[in-house]
Amino acid sequence: MENKRKDELFQLFPKLLNIKKRETVFWENTKWMEKASSTSFSMEEVEDAEETLQRFSSYLRVAFPELQESNGFIESAVHRMNGMKAALEKHFHLSIPGQLLLKGDHELPISGSIKARGGIYEVLKHAERLALANGKLTKEDDYAVLATEELRTFFQHYTIAVGSTGNLGLSIGIMGKKLGFNVVVHMSSDAKQWKKAMLREKGATVIEYEADYSVAVEQGRREAAQNPMCHFIDDENSKDLFAGYAVAAKRLKVQLEKTNVPVDAEHPLFVYLPCGVGGGPGGVAYGLREMFGQHVYIFFAEPTASPCMTIGLMTGLHDEISVEDIGLDNKTEADGLAVGRASKFVGKVMETYISGCYTVQDEELLTSLALAMDSEGLFLEPSAHAGMFGPIQLMTNGRDFLQKHHLLDKMEQATHLVWATGGSMVPQEMRQDYLKKCSR
Ligand SMILES: *Cc1c(COP(=O)(O)O)cnc(C)c1O
């Protein structure tokens, strides 16, 4: 980006200066609409995803014994976090009116992160397409046949490739190898060693880059384009990934109803979603607004070093601006969120859907990590802790927002839902390393 253009942007959007200085910011999205809508994505695609996952449930139950109990459904529970709420209130010297809930995607089966939604769905959908087209399967079959040697041998002729900061690669790799595919994962420099080791152990090919996520994705996309037998899972543009993530919202609606958590004009729901390139939080946010309409207020959470979605939405430039353009280095403990340039597809869809974004400092992520351990015995990876900071931001820098939307007097009946996006697969030694770094 030219310097002249940068100067213009800093003048037009003064908050960019705070972002440049790595300060935490709270940004309200003024394009938000009570009736959000998008022309590039529809609920039909989410319903298709739900049905596809349903067809695969018999296969998943056979392929992953851990899914026996849930009948082949990949889903996580919602937990009440009274201990963490008290710990946050004490640490930050403020009161958080309403109840604090956690959506436990860190404990999703198969790959222990939110990527077990979109990532696994896209692999399954691709496998189904290939098997149907080659007469290996009909939609009426029991999909458990996909676990047979014949089908595994069939999938060995095909390759799936992906670029990732870690968790998407893990999901695609585990699922793809289970079906029999060749899997190539292009890992950015942020990806943790244990994730690469685990993937190699499962038989995936891991290509490591010195550069960041955008480069890993671009390289992966280019290599895959040269191989007609290769399907590239495109984290920056994929509607299948997005649809897989969005399924979560329909299921959450049922979960909240079952536990008597109302969501309506008198009982607002605030959801805090850690954001990298945008697909995961975007898909979930899309689904949530379709389910709960104007009564759900959604905020994306990003590290101060990597606020790509915040600056993309704020300037309306989406993928035409990177965090490097405004002088940030995209280096953060939150490896899953170390993305310098947001998805244009997701950013554009989100324009009328989400209420805003905020940023968090790495030190605060680690503080939250320690508080959750002490108060709930809960371990989440640093990225997932970006969501924990939501209620704090809302009750401090978000006061004007609450007033403007006539929410101040409804906060006692509000629900804060922190989306825990990953952590259950992090090895014990790594957890200890994080805890050592924490200040509390
Ligand atoms: C990938 C990831 C996110 C964000 O998802 P995006 O689709 O990259 O925006 C958040 N938390 C964790 C732990 C992740 O792995």
The ligand as a Gaussian input file, in Angstrom:
#p B3LYP/6-31G(d) Opt

LIG

0 1
 C       -8.819000     -20.967000      13.620000
 C       -9.033000     -20.555000      15.000000
 C       -9.783000     -19.411000      15.311000
 C      -10.354000     -18.456000      14.302000
 O      -10.925000     -19.000000      13.157000
 P      -10.702000     -18.287000      11.740000
 O      -11.534000     -19.073000      10.820000
 O       -9.241000     -18.384000      11.420000
 O      -11.123000     -16.872000      11.899000
 C       -9.938000     -19.114000      16.644000
 N       -9.410000     -19.872000      17.623000
 C       -8.699000     -20.985000      17.351000
 C       -8.151000     -21.781000      18.486000
 C       -8.489000     -21.349000      16.040000
 O       -7.761000     -22.437000      15.792000

